[in-house]
Amino acid sequence: MTTMATPTQPKAGGTAPAPAPEYNPKSESVGAKRAKSLIFHIVALALTAVVLYPALWMVASSFKPNAEIGGTNTSLWSSNFSFDNFATAMEGIGGVSTLQFFTNSLVLAIGAVVGTILSASVSAYAFARIKFPGRSALFGMMIATLLLPFHVVIIPQYIIFQQLGLVDTYIPLLIGKFLAADAFFVFLMVQFMRNLPAELDEAARIDGAGHVRIFTSIMLPLMKPALISTSIFSFIWSWNDFLGPLLYLNTPEKYPLPLALRLFVDQTQSSDYGAMIAMSVLALLPVLIFFLVFQRYIVEGVSTQGLKG
Amino acid sequence: MTQSPTLSRRSTSSTPPLPRKSRQRGADARAGYTFLLPWLLGFIALTVGPMISSLYLSFTNYNLFEPPKWIGLDNYTTLFQDERFLQSVGVTLSYVVFGTPLKLAAALAVAMLLNSKRKGQGFYRSAFYAPSLIGASVSIAIVWKAMFGDAGPVDQGLSFFGINLGGWVGNPSMTMPMMILLTVWQFGAPMVIFLAGLKQIPADLYEAASMDGAGPVRKFFNITWPMLSPVIFFNLLMETIHAFQIFASAYIISNGEGGPAGSTLFYTLYLYLRGFSDFRMGYASAMAWLLVIVVGIITLIFFKTSKSWVHYSGDSK
């Protein structure tokens, strides 16, 4: 009930960078423009520093000796930079090397990408390009699953996989990807396909092409941007996923990085902060690299498709 | 079929103008369901089926090892006498009620700051978006825990300014602000969506308002807010639903227990503990269904009230 108040809550008071009341862009002097631009950059840069501080702190701390991480040390700089933490972190935990955890994460993430691309594109084609009875009702249900808290299905799903003897395998973590369970990607591709001109498949149909032809030789090549965003996000989400592996995996040899990280925290407690943070950096490395390489794509994808981080 | 006037470009959203033969229709229906097969299978086996069985389980006692025992509404009535459950509701609600509006306000404020043609826009957008991508990860939860640790860098930094909060992680009254800061820090995702919405607002509206002597506050409430309302609505709905489901960071920061003093016992964390540590699967299912009902009601309220404040200009797509 309390959430009723939320629509009015974000008043965003003082959000507008208040120019003078008689603001008229044409009558502004060059000097005033410069000053405004300067203020803008100062504010934006200060904000950047605040927002990026935690990430920078993480990276900087991973190179610091333990004694310098906690306590009074807020600075990012250390005179004792070393790779010791990374060496410790790479040793792994519970007799399993960090390289193994990396491999596991990679297998899961690549599986997720392949499964999502295959299943979501095919399903989206049906929703976007084929007319069949019941389509709009099913589409509505698909949208509804976007809003559904997935916790309502995890218990029965666990019971099913447990009874099938599939707990502690990757199947429960991957099967949903091959069955288009991430409705978001289906939705994204449907939106994308709907914006492709209808003449394309009409012409192909007149030439006698069936849906399989239209899908594989017309739609898929045109959908490249949507497929790329889907791949990036499904990779990153799978890479960061914690609850799924936590539920289904119990042998450390099979753990992906987030679970390994938790195990590491549990076993070392706070005694080796440096190694813990170095491992956190390692676990985020692919995401950070992805981000640096594809940042344009990622940010643009979010703004056009409404994806979440 | 060949002489159809193909004027409508959106063949899929409106009925195609050409009268199809029923044979074509049958073929389309078959093709439709064939293409939809992966999603349909998943929908039935991984969503609808489990939902029905979790509804059933919520009326039973089930520990995974013995067959479920029907107990009627007992799980539901017990829930409301379960203090830890009530605490988890309180924790989650305060996170949603304070965190979501703050996050959206930050997102909107920064989006407005960035919504001008200036150098470095791309850089700022990316920099502000980055936390949204990594914020829910275990790594960031660990970093947060270290940074906000009692006598950690944040605490030390604040005490430099003479502010002594008595720690964050170990202090039950400060864990919620810490969690809220974590979610506000991820304002980048809604910000980018706001930015896309702001770009859609025609500049001449602002110019006309300027000529009429409207100040920034009036411009905000008379132009920006109404024009942006569909996007605000979208962000509000998605972020609220999202916030209810926070798990990984709560789990890591509280060592999987919801401490200190239950101050980080988020709903989903308690559900997890009940279901997968105590193996009270029926009880956890009842919790899951309550969550579905609450989220459903909130969604409904949002949609109902949205009519009064969300303005869809002209033809919607």
Interface residues (C-beta under 8 A of the other chain):
Chain A: T2 T3 M4 A5 T6 P7 Q9 P10 K11 A12 G14 T15 A16 P17 A18 P19 P21 E22 Y23 N24 S37 F40 H41 V43 A44 L47 T48 V51 L52 P54 A55 W57 M58 S61 I69 G70 G71 T72 N73 T74 L118 S119 A120 V122 S123 Y125 A126 F127 A128 R129 I130 K131 F132 P133 R135 L138 M141 M142 T145 L147 L148 P149 F150 H151 V152 V153 I154 I155 P156 Q157 Y158 I159 I160 Q162 I175 G176 F178 L179 A180 A181 V186 M193 R194 P197 A198 E199 D201 E202 I206 G210 H211 F215 I236 N240 F242 L243 L246 L247 L257 P258 L261 R262 V265 D266 S270 Y273 M276 I277 S280 V281 A283 L284 V287 L288 F291 Q295 R296 I298 V299 V302 S303 T304 G306 L307 K308 G309
Chain B: M1 T2 T6 S8 R9 R10 S11 T12 S13 P16 R25 D28 A29 A31 G32 Y33 T34 F35 L36 L37 P38 W39 L40 L41 G42 F43 A45 L46 T47 G49 P50 M51 S53 S54 L57 L64 L93 V96 V97 T100 P101 L102 L104 A105 L108 A109 V110 M112 L113 L114 S116 R118 G120 G122 Y124 R125 S126 A127 F128 Y129 A130 P131 S132 L133 I134 G135 A136 S137 V138 S139 I140 I142 V143 W144 A146 M147 G149 A151 G152 P153 Q156 G157 F160 W185 Q186 G188 A189 V192 I193 L195 A196 S210 G213 G215 P216 V217 K219 F220 I232 F234 L236 L237 M238 T240 I241 H242 F244 Q245 F247 A248 Y251 I252 N255 T268 L271 Y272 G275 F276 M281 A284 S285 A288 W289 L291 V292 V295 I298 T299 I301 F302 T305 S306 W309
